[in-house]
Amino acid sequence: MPSDRYGKMIKTLQQKLGIKLLAIDFDKTFVDVHTGGIWLRDTEDLVNHVRPGVRSLIASALSADLHVCIVTFSSQVTLISNVLKAALPECEVSHVIIRGCSGDWDNDLDFGRCGKQHHLQSVMEELRDKHQMELTFEQIMLIDDDGDNVDYARRNGCKALLFVDDGSLKALKSPKNFKR
């Protein structure tokens, strides 16, 4: 169940910043560990590492009909999907788009030079093709623990939050933190 606090954050993102897509990194952001794309234990072990604040933020976003995606360099998209289902059983997580380095989209690129921009572009194309939704980078909020990914996103027009821990999400309350 989404919490009122996170619901207010989502409302701020939508109404004050015009955000239409919430993009969240997986390793060290949605979960508090870095899987390295080679998680060998079971899904439940990883579900125990889901950050409660990020979980609540995603639940609130989905309940407010804000599009959500997970953008990651991991190739373990099935594992990530299973973690989402287990961590958010009350939500329709099938609506969450997952973009990882899994070979199911054109991701044969040098990500070290562009952060998550190609992931985001691919999600934008899917939303356009499947939902007739035209998005600009300015309508995307990226939450990521990697400063380079955040910098690349900002340089390309996205709103972006450098994630350290659940306390970082407090910045989402104030639109002035994301004005250019």
Steps between C-alpha positions, in 0.01 A plus 500: 500500500648838403568738785360853510853646526613337177168574335563871562847467347352340189233771478774765517695328223194479278341838565795728568766346277290334228661160560338218302763228550675399820823315416674315781836326502502149647834423670566718806179696435194271493701245698772582751760264348687488173422173327764551234251347260591156638262443791511125565279474808123477483259784439382514861854570619510803272147612598637535853729773365224714345513852639168584671492862385562417135244220524241746635591758236442247220170389657385862522607569142311199365192591700514853352530359145854632463704283265790322671807330362805329642821589316803286575822368356410155636398233252285322763168654396298190592642512852420872521145435382457230763635730772250769396212250513601373844574844646187666364230229500222757526613682184464429132876470446450358152467867401855569616737498204839344572799599290814303574792381294313187402530504123127551439547857376780690326736526793829417328635844587774656710296579810802642680464811289127553519366367830140380479402722206466212253292307752272801540477555124394137456230538767378820332474313170303216662257745660458675165444175310276323753318793662525780241677703768753757385755578770793734524798457730369799698201285606720230655623475859799267538596375846845340500787443743765568234599865469612459139159361399331790678729753329439350155126506561505864609714604203241340273209684663372242747425580859727279709559417864825360635392221731695425817230346719125530555562841659605626156139475387408800718636721221201395288275712723638823360484580127766769541756221544445406136451830317761579239 
